Amino acid sequence: MNVLFRSKPEPGSSIQVKAAIADCDIHPARKTSDELYPYLAKRWHSHLQIYGKHPYQGMMEGPPYPKAQPNASRRDAYPPDGGPQGSSLSFMQQQHLDPNNVALGVLCPLNTGQGIRNQDLSAALASAINDWQIAEWTSKDKRLKGSVVVANEDGPAAAAEIRKRAGDKNFVQVLLLSRNVEPLGQRRYWPIYEAAEEAGLPIGVHAFGFGGNPITASGWPS
C-alpha cells in the first residue's frame, strides 16, 4: 500500500510542495542463500545445508498461487550488479526511493522461515532476519523501517522476539502472513497479539503464507 502525504501551502503562497510517499510494502531480499549465516548460530548452518527448511507441505515451495511476477517484484527490478529483485539497497534507492520521494519505506521480508515444521529453526531465522534488516537496511537508510518477523506458529517464541525488539526505533510493526496452520483468531496466536500490544506495535498481515493444507476446498491449484 502506498500512502500519499501532501502538505497544503497557505492560501496565496507560491511555495511548491512535492508529495511524499509512505510505501508500506517493500520486500527486501537476500543476495545469497547464506547471507543470514552471520546472524545465525553455527548449528543452523549445517542444519540448513543438510536438511533445508523442511516446510509443512512440499507443495508450499515456489511462488504462491495465483502466479504473478517472479518474487512479487517488477521485471525491471533485477539489480544491474546481479542478485534477486530487492537485494540491492543502492539500486532500490536509485529506482524507487529517490525518484518517488519515498519518505517512509516499511520493509516486509518474505521467505522468512514462517510456515516450517522446526519451530526452533523458525524462531532462529526470524531473529536473524530482524538483525539483518537493521544491519543491511534500516541502519543504512533512515527512510526504511523494519517489520518484526516472528515464528508465527510458536506463540511464546514469537512473543519473546517481539519483546526483544520493543522500543527499537528500527521497527514499526509485527509481520504475520494471512495463511497459517489455523485462522489467526485462534488462541495459539494470542501471545503474539498480547506482546505486540505491550510493545505498542501494530500487526501487519501480508498476503499469502503457508499453513500446510491446500488453499482451496478442492485441493491444490495447478
N, C-alpha and C positions, 0 to 999 in steps of 0.2 A: 504494500500500500504506500503510495506517495502522497504526502500531505503538503499543501502549499501554505506558506505564511507570507502575507503581504502587509507591510506597514503602509497605512494611508497617509500621505502628506497632508499638512494643514491646508485648508482652502486657500487658494491663491498662491500656494508655494510652487516654485518651479523645480524643486528637487525631484530628480528621477530616482525611483526606488526599484531595485531589481528583486523579483520574487526569489525567496529562498525555499529550498525543498527539504523536507524531512522524509527520507527514504527508510521505511521501517522493515525492509525485506531484502537485505544484502546477503548473498551467500558466499562467504569466504571459503576457499578450497585449499587443500594441501598439495604442494607441488609433487611430492612423492609419498609412497605408502609408509615410509619410515620417518616422516617429518615429525611425528609425535613422540618418537623414541626418547628425546631428551627430557620429556615431561612425564615419562612412564618409568615405573620400577623395572629393573632389568629382567625380572621373572616373566614379565609380559612380552618382552621382545621375542624370546624363543617360543613362547606360547602362540603368539600370532603367526610366527613363521611356520610352525608345525601344524597347528590346528585351524588357524584363521579365527574368524569371529564366531562361527557356529550359530547361525540365525535360527529362529524358531522353526522356520519352514524354508526349504530350498527355493521355492517359487518367489520368495521375497527379494532375491538378488536381482540386480538390474534396475533400469528406470521404472518408476511406478506407472500403473495404468491410470488414466489414458496416456499413451505415449505422446510426448511433446518434444520440444527442443532438447538436445542432449544436455544432461546435467542441469535442467531447468535454467538454461542460460542462452543468451543470444549467440548465434553462429559466428558473429564477428568478435566475440569476447575472448578468443584464444590469445594469450599474451604473445607478442612477437618474439620474445626470447624463449618460448616453449612453456609447457605445463598446461594443466587444465584451466578452463574458464574460472575466473575468480581467484587464481592463485598468485597474482602479481599485484601488490599494492600500488606500485608506481603506474602500472597500466590502468588500474581502476581509477586512480586519481586523474589520469590523462583522459580517459574515455568517458568517465561518469561523474565523479565528484566535482571536478573543477568546471567543466563546461555546463553542467546542470545546476551549478550553485547549490550543491547539497550541503546544508548547514549541519544536519544530523543524519548519520547513517547507522542504523541498527543492524548488527551482524546476527544472522540466523544460520549457524553452521548446520549442514546436513551430513549424513553418513557419520554419525557421532557415536555409534555403539548402542543407541536406543533400539530395543527390539531384538536383543541377542539373549541366548539362554544363560550364559555365565554372568550372573549378576555382579560378582566381584570384578570381572573384567569390564563390564558395562560401567560400573562406578569409577574404575581407574581411567577408562577412556574419557568419561565425562569430565573428570577433574583435569586430565591432561589437555583436553580441548579448551577448557576455560583458561588454563595457564597460557596455552598457545595463542588464544585470542589477545591476551594482554601483551605478550612478548612480540608478536608479529604484526599486530594490527592497531589496537587502541593506544598503545604507547608511542606509536609512530605517526598517528594522525588523530588529533584530538576531536575531529568531527565524528569519529567512529566510536560506537559504544557496543559492548558485547551483550550476549544473552547467556544466562547461567544455564548450561546444559546439565541435565541430571539423568541418573539411571532410573527411568520412569517407572519400571516395574518393581523397584525396591524402594518403598516409601521411606523407611528410616535412613537409608543411604542418601537418597535424594534430598531429604530434609537436612541432613548433615552438610551436604555440599552447598545448599542454599545459605545456611547459617554461616558457613565458612566465608562466603562471598558478601555477606550482609555488610552494608556500609562502604563497599568498594565502588568508587565512582566510575570504574570501568564498565560496570554492568547496569542495565536499566530494566531488565525483565528476566523472568524464568521462562525457558522454552520447552514446550511439550509439543507432541505431534497428535494428529487427530485420530489415528488408528493405533490402538493399544490392545493388550490382551483382553481387557474389559472396558466398557464405557467409562469415561473419565469421572462420572459421578459416583463410582463405586468406592467403598470405604478404604480400599487399599491405597488410593491416591490422596486421601485426606491429609496425611502428614506433609505432603508436598504443599498443599494449599495453606496449611497452618504455618509452615516455615516461611512461605512467601509473604503471608500477611504480617508475620513478625518482622520480616526484613523490609517491609514497605515496598515490595516489588510486585508488579502486575504479572499475570500469567499470560504469555503469548502462545497461542495454539496454531501451529503451521499445518498446512495440508499434508496429507499422506502419512507415512509411518508404517509400522509393521506389528501386527498383533498375532501372527502365527496361524490365522484362519483365513479362508478365502474371503475376498472383499465383496462378493455378491452371494445371494442365497442359492444360486445355481452353480457355484464353484468359481474357479479362477478364470478370468477373461483371457483371451489369447492376445 
